[in-house]
């Protein structure tokens, strides 16, 4: 029996055919103000990343000034451990590499890297590299290619890539490459779009993209597009707006963005907007959130939406922020 691809149907709603910039700005700017709500409490464990998602979305929408810079920086500082150079998701939480990267990205957005001891942050990241070149996320020892990307991205933003064993880091990432050209979380793990972004992005940062089979990987990534226009993260899964970033950015890095139907993907992202509250959801009709709002907006930026700032496909930050730091990750050309 033939395998049927899972997919969704797009609603025929005129208002969802344009980017609702003002609505999304209001949604992000107001998100989290009601800190007595249940949702606010149960998401505390990822608060730092949530702040990064919201601020980056606002910056791409040309609305970063909607947030109070001093309040944001005060929150970031409240999550900083000056003894270890690490950041946590929220005050009194354990530090983690994921939130350290988010914190550094936030400080870069505000040109405020003097708010932390950069050498201490570098020392923290360096201490997470393992003998095989991989990185653990925190003291509990989990290894994942996500953490390889976080480490390289953090050090790149700090101008300290040479502080780690780069060739060992590259060797570990390449050990996670699969027969289909994709990458998994560890050696032997299945290919997944999120892990592909992390591995391809990490190789881009250290300018080692020649190790990637761009045609094979591009084919695998292009196969993620469904008839609805949306992208999934691996075979036989439903489309999800967040893969408008993980898949699309990877295609951009390896110069295979033209292998998908851009118009259909753009229509899918716009169909996931909530025309009443603003914000973007994973699929049409679902609840919106800052995570999918950022990656929907960032995906539209990669597709060339002129109402948005250009986004960097490696760091998921406005290109202008990286230009100030003179950071230019490698992108493949034909």
Long-range contacts (C-beta under 8 A, 24 or more apart in sequence): 3-236, 5-226, 5-227, 5-236, 6-226, 6-232, 6-236, 6-237, 6-238, 7-226, 7-227, 7-228, 7-230, 7-238, 7-239, 8-228, 8-230, 8-238, 8-239, 8-283, 8-284, 9-228, 9-284, 10-228, 10-229, 10-267, 10-268, 10-271, 10-284, 11-271, 11-284, 11-285, 13-271, 13-275, 15-275, 16-270, 16-271, 16-272, 16-273, 16-275, 16-284, 17-267, 17-270, 18-270, 19-270, 19-273, 19-300, 19-305, 19-307, 19-308, 20-273, 20-275, 20-278, 21-61, 21-307, 22-278, 23-273, 23-274, 23-275, 23-277, 23-278, 23-279, 24-57, 24-61, 24-273, 24-278, 24-279, 24-280, 24-293, 24-297, 25-58, 25-61, 25-63, 25-66, 25-278, 26-278, 27-274, 27-277, 27-278, 27-279, 27-288, 27-293, 28-54, 28-57, 28-58, 28-61, 28-63, 28-66, 28-278, 28-279, 28-290, 28-293, 29-58, 29-63, 29-66, 29-67, 31-290, 44-89, 44-90, 44-93, 45-89, 45-90, 45-93, 46-89, 46-99, 47-89, 47-90, 48-76, 48-79, 48-87, 48-88, 48-89, 48-90, 48-99, 48-102, 48-103, 48-106, 49-89, 49-98, 49-99, 49-102, 50-290, 50-291, 51-75, 51-76, 51-102, 51-106, 52-102, 52-103, 52-105, 52-106, 53-290, 53-291, 53-293, 53-294, 54-290, 54-293, 54-294, 55-106, 55-109, 56-105, 56-109, 56-294, 56-298, 56-316, 56-317, 56-318, 57-290, 57-293, 57-294, 57-297, 57-298, 59-109, 59-309, 59-317, 59-318, 59-321, 60-294, 60-297, 60-298, 60-301, 60-308, 60-309, 60-311, 60-318, 61-297, 61-307, 61-308, 61-309, 62-308, 62-309, 64-109, 69-110, 69-112, 72-106, 72-110, 73-107, 73-110, 73-112, 73-115, 76-103, 76-106, 76-107, 76-115, 76-116, 77-115, 77-116, 79-103, 80-115, 80-116, 82-116, 82-117, 82-120, 84-120, 84-124, 85-116, 85-117, 85-119, 85-120, 85-121, 85-122, 85-123, 85-124, 86-121, 86-124, 94-138, 94-139, 95-124, 95-138, 96-137, 96-138, 97-125, 97-128, 97-135, 97-136, 97-137, 97-138, 97-147, 97-150, 97-151, 97-154, 98-137, 98-146, 98-147, 98-150, 100-124, 100-125, 100-150, 100-154, 101-150, 101-153, 101-154, 104-154, 104-157, 104-158, 105-157, 105-315, 105-317, 108-157, 108-317, 108-321, 108-325, 109-317, 109-318, 109-321, 111-324, 113-158, 118-158, 118-160, 121-154, 121-158, 122-155, 122-158, 122-160, 122-163, 125-151, 125-154, 125-155, 125-163, 125-164, 126-163, 126-164, 129-164, 129-165, 129-168, 129-169, 132-168, 132-171, 132-172, 133-165, 133-167, 133-168, 133-169, 133-170, 133-171, 133-172, 133-173, 134-169, 134-172, 135-169, 143-186, 144-185, 144-186, 145-172, 145-173, 145-176, 145-183, 145-184, 145-185, 145-186, 145-195, 145-198, 145-199, 145-202, 146-185, 146-194, 146-195, 146-198, 148-172, 148-173, 148-198, 148-199, 148-202, 149-197, 149-198, 149-199, 149-201, 149-202, 149-205, 152-202, 152-205, 152-206, 153-201, 153-202, 153-205, 153-314, 153-315, 156-205, 156-327, 156-329, 157-315, 157-325, 157-327, 159-325, 161-205, 161-206, 166-206, 169-202, 169-206, 170-203, 170-206, 170-208, 170-211, 173-199, 173-202, 173-203, 174-211, 177-211, 180-216, 180-217, 180-220, 181-212, 181-213, 181-215, 181-216, 181-217, 181-218, 181-219, 181-220, 182-217, 182-220, 182-221, 190-234, 191-220, 191-234, 192-233, 192-234, 193-221, 193-224, 193-231, 193-232, 193-233, 193-234, 193-243, 193-246, 193-247, 193-250, 194-233, 194-246, 196-220, 196-221, 196-246, 196-247, 196-250, 197-245, 197-246, 197-247, 197-249, 197-250, 200-250, 200-253, 200-254, 201-249, 201-250, 201-253, 201-313, 201-314, 201-315, 201-329, 203-330, 204-253, 204-314, 204-329, 204-330, 204-331, 205-314, 205-329, 205-330, 207-329, 207-330, 208-330, 209-253, 209-254, 209-330, 209-331, 209-332, 212-254, 212-332, 214-254, 214-255, 214-256, 214-332, 215-256, 217-250, 217-254, 217-256, 218-251, 218-254, 218-256, 218-259, 219-259, 221-247, 221-250, 221-251, 221-256, 221-259, 221-260, 222-251, 222-256, 222-259, 222-260, 225-260, 225-261, 225-264, 225-265, 228-264, 228-268, 229-261, 229-263, 229-264, 229-265, 229-266, 229-267, 229-268, 230-265, 230-268, 230-283, 231-260, 231-265, 238-283, 239-268, 239-283, 240-282, 240-283, 240-292, 241-268, 241-269, 241-272, 241-280, 241-281, 241-282, 241-283, 241-292, 241-295, 241-296, 241-299, 242-282, 242-291, 242-292, 242-295, 244-268, 244-269, 244-295, 244-296, 244-298, 244-299, 244-300, 245-294, 245-295, 245-298, 245-299, 245-302, 245-316, 246-295, 248-299, 248-302, 248-303, 248-313, 249-298, 249-302, 249-313, 249-314, 249-316, 250-313, 252-302, 252-313, 252-331, 253-313, 253-314, 253-329, 253-331, 253-332, 254-332, 255-331, 255-332, 255-333, 255-334, 257-302, 262-303, 262-304, 265-299, 265-303, 266-300, 266-303, 266-305, 269-296, 269-299, 269-300, 270-300, 272-296
